[in-house]
Amino acid sequence: MSEQKSSIMLVDDHPLLRKGLKQLLALEDELEVIAEASSGMDAIPLAVELDPDLIILDLNMQGMDGIATLKRLRDEGVTSRIVMLTVSDADEDVVNAISNGADGYLLKDSDPELLLEHIKRALTGKMVLSEAVTQVLATALRRPAVKTPAELNSLTNREYEILSFIAKGLSNKLIARELNISDGTVKVHVKHLLKKLGLRSRVEAAVWMVNQQGNKV
């Protein structure tokens, strides 16, 4: 039985970069690039329609930049994992990306093998960061969003269960397997629980949930 491939969408306004990245990803049998976009405006309807497992998004693009695109994707209810791939290691760019719903932040000058490793880890539900930006994010995540008990109580039992799995780093596919439900059903629950808690991404949800559990100890 063949394993289902993980679907990836590339969003970058440089055709050469997209071509190189596509060739790199093609080296892994379990990864499949299902769409490419050269602008944020093109990326949004594609992402909503295709619902890829992972979106690799450039930060500095002509027209709608990566942060604006990221915000729109999350506002449209896209629950795909979104990893920024950029040349910028500026503190404000890193924090801005993660606080607006990115699940990772990688630099374009990364070693290709390391970049591939990060991408595969992102697909398993882990947050991925280039070493140069790790400390910046670690500092930012020490200040998780404060949520009231009422917001937590607004979750259904199934949503709370899924949130607990997200906190353990499980991907939608693994959560679906654990609960014996479809990937699509998991995605719907994730979308609802993020909205109820006022969170922008799975990473924020995981950090907050871990923080909640820590407070109970």
Residue, then its C-alpha position, 0 to 999 in steps of 0.5 A: m500500500s502506497e503512502q499518500k503524498s503530502s501536498i505542497m503549494l509554492v508562493d514566490d514571485h521569482p520563477l527561478l526560485r520556484k523551479g529550484l524549490k520544486q526540483l528539490l522537493a521532487l527528490e522526496d517521493e512523499l512530497e508533491v507540489i500541487a500548485e504554484a503562485s507568483s503573487g499573494m492575490d493568485a495564491i489565496p483562491l488557489a489555497v482555498e480551493l486546493d487546501p494543501d498540506l503545506i504552503i511555502l510562502d515568500l515574505n518579500m513579494q511585489g504587490m501583496d507581500g508575504i505577511a498580508t498574504l498570510k493574514r488573508l489566508r488565515d482570514e479565509g479559514v485556510t488551515s494548511r501549515i504555512v512556512m515563510l521562506t525568505v532572505s530576511d532574518a530581521d526580528e520584527d519580520v520573524v515575530n510578525a510572521i509567527s504572530n499572524g499565523a505562520d507555522g515556521y520561518l526558514l531562510k533562503d540561504s539554508d543548506p538544501e538538505l537542511l531545508l528539505e528536513h525542515i519542510k518534512r518536519a513541518l508536515t508532521g506538525k512541528m514548528v520549523l525555524s532556521e537557527a538564526v531566528t530561533q532565539v527571536l521566536a523563543t523570546a516572543l513565545r514566552r508571552p502566549a496569548v491569555k485566554t479566559p476559561a470561558e473561551l476554553n469552555s466554548l470548545t466541544n469535547r472533540e475540539y478540546e481533544i484535537l487541541s490536545f493532539i495539536a499541542k503534542g505536535l500531531s499532524n491532521k493525518l495523525i489526529a485523524r488516524e487516532l480518532n478514526i475520522s477523516d482528514g477533512t473532519v479534523k481540518v473543520h474542527v481545527k478551523h472552528l477551535l482556532k476561531k473560538l480561541g481567537l488564535r491564528s495558527r496551530v503553533e499559537a494553539a499548541v503553545w497556548m495549550v501547553n501553557q494552560q497545562g503547565n498552569k494546572v500543575 
